[in-house]
Amino acid sequence: MSKIRRGRQKYYNIFSHFYDLFIKLHSHNYGEETRKFLVDSAQLEKKIYPRVLDICSGTGSVVLAFGTRFPDILAVGYDFSLGMLQKAKEKDVSDKIIFLNGDAARLSFADDCFDVVCCSHALYELKNEVRKEALLEMKRVVKPNGLVLIMEHEVPRNPLIKMLFYIRMMAMGPKDSREFVKQGLSPFEKIFDNVTLSHSRSGKSKLIICKKNRRELLAQSL
Ligand SMILES: C[S@@+](CC[C@H](N)C(=O)[O-])C[C@H]1O[C@@H](n2cnc3c(N)ncnc32)[C@H](O)[C@@H]1O
């Protein structure tokens, strides 16, 4: 792992102590609505023993929401910050979620093993090349016809809030995160054939739904 990435790991370890409070202040009660929207979009109602992987799982809010909705789920929260993972484990009273420490750019799973792979409000914070590697890895480990769900903040419409949003982007993420947010669907369309965009009811978050087609799988293996 590079020196920069180790530095970011330390930053997230410290941030883990304030992260939930920060999110509560930042999302103004929209957090639950956003998570419900993400879990609904996974379309797992008819799956028996669904398998879900949450990349950059942070303090676990998304993977825990999956665990609560689907009692027979195999759910994995994956993050490179031990501090974040520790906070997530403390919240898992059912003790059924698997939390693993690792880098999003190198997932320690076999090909085609999850029904859904998701990443919530984290992709924009990765550096350009790491983000691309992470997307390729998500595609590799999701099953054919499975979904990769990427939840990101929507750019606010109000000019003042929009300016604050960009300031936060610059402060929290690498310089290219602003560029990434502006690019819309194109970084995803470079990797997946089938990409659609959806919004939470409040419009605060957007969900990029990427499907791994069987055809793409065939092309990969040629
Ligand atoms: C903004 S938080 C998002 C947490 C969570 N997904 C949520 O929606 O609340 C970003 C998370 O990504 C993790 N992260 C950043 N870079 C990573 C990497 N290269 N590999 C794995 N995790 C990473 C951080 O440790 C942090 O927990």
The ligand as a Gaussian input file, in Angstrom:
#p B3LYP/6-31G(d) Opt

LIG

0 1
 C      -17.146000       8.711000       3.695000
 S      -16.846000       7.139000       4.410000
 C      -18.298000       6.256000       3.848000
 C      -18.720000       5.206000       4.823000
 C      -20.021000       4.481000       4.537000
 N      -20.010000       3.800000       3.263000
 C      -21.233000       5.381000       4.648000
 O      -22.018000       5.480000       3.701000
 O      -21.424000       5.964000       5.733000
 C      -15.560000       6.478000       3.384000
 C      -15.039000       5.131000       3.862000
 O      -14.210000       4.596000       2.835000
 C      -13.099000       3.945000       3.442000
 N      -12.018000       3.881000       2.433000
 C      -11.421000       4.926000       1.824000
 N      -10.502000       4.480000       0.942000
 C      -10.530000       3.128000       0.993000
 C       -9.829000       2.092000       0.318000
 N       -8.886000       2.384000      -0.605000
 N      -10.117000       0.809000       0.606000
 C      -11.066000       0.510000       1.547000
 N      -11.752000       1.436000       2.233000
 C      -11.505000       2.733000       1.952000
 C      -12.787000       4.800000       4.655000
 O      -12.055000       4.097000       5.638000
 C      -14.194000       5.192000       5.123000
 O      -14.679000       4.277000       6.060000

